[in-house]
Amino acid sequence: MNDTTPEIAKIVRERLLARSGAERVKMGSQMFMMARQMLLDSFPPGLSDIEIKRRLCERLYGDEVDVEGFVANLKAKEKL
């Protein structure tokens, strides 16, 4: 869904591109960290570290990542 008029979208894009690359990277990082924190806040308390990472992986990356492989890797590292 996009409820932004083309004129406003053009202004927003121009303002974004007027920023330096470092500023844009910082903005993206801040947005990601805010989204991550919102996800963490939605999880029930008392989850293990691995379960938290599993849920984050599922919610952030969906089908793009082999979640079970990711969890198996975490468990293997935990045994080291």
N, C-alpha and C positions, 0 to 999 in steps of 0.2 A: 504494500500500500504506500502510495506517495501522495500526500496532500499538500505538498509544497509547490507553489507556482513556479514556472520556469524562470521568471524574473528574480524571484527570491533565491532560487537554487543557484543562479548565475552569480549573484552577489556573495552568497556564502562560499561558493567555490573560489571566487576571486580573492576573498579575504583569507581563505585557507592557504591558497597558493602564494599569497604575499608574505606568509610567514617563512622563516628559515626552515631548512630540513630538520635541524635539531629541535626546533619548536614543535614541528609536526610529529616527530618521533615521541617527544615528551607527552604531547596531547594523547597520542594513541596509547602509550604506556599507561597513562593515568586512567583512560577510559577502560582499558583491560583490567587494571587493578580494581577499579570500582565494580565492574561486572563480577570479577572473581569474589570480591568481598560480599556482594549481594548473594551470590550462590552459597558461599560458606555460611552466611547468616540464615539461609533457608534450610540448612541441614539440621537434623535432630541432634541434640547433644549426646556426647558419649561415644561417638564413632571412633574407630581406630584410625591411625594415620593412613593406612592403606585404603580403608573404605572411603575416607575423605578424598584421597587422590583418585580413586576409582570414580566416584561421583562427579568430581570436577572434570575428569577426562571425558566421561560420558556426556555431560552437559555442555562443555565447551567445544568438543570436537565431534561428537556424534559418531556417524559411520565412517568418518575419515580416518579413524585410528582403531586398531585392533585392541579393544579395551582389555580383553582377557589376556592377550600377550603382554600388554602394559602391566597388568597386575601380576602376572607370572614373573616378569622382570623385577618388579618391586620386591616380591617375596624372595626371589633368588638373591638379590642384593642384601636383604635383611639377614640372610643366613651367613653372610660372609663375616 
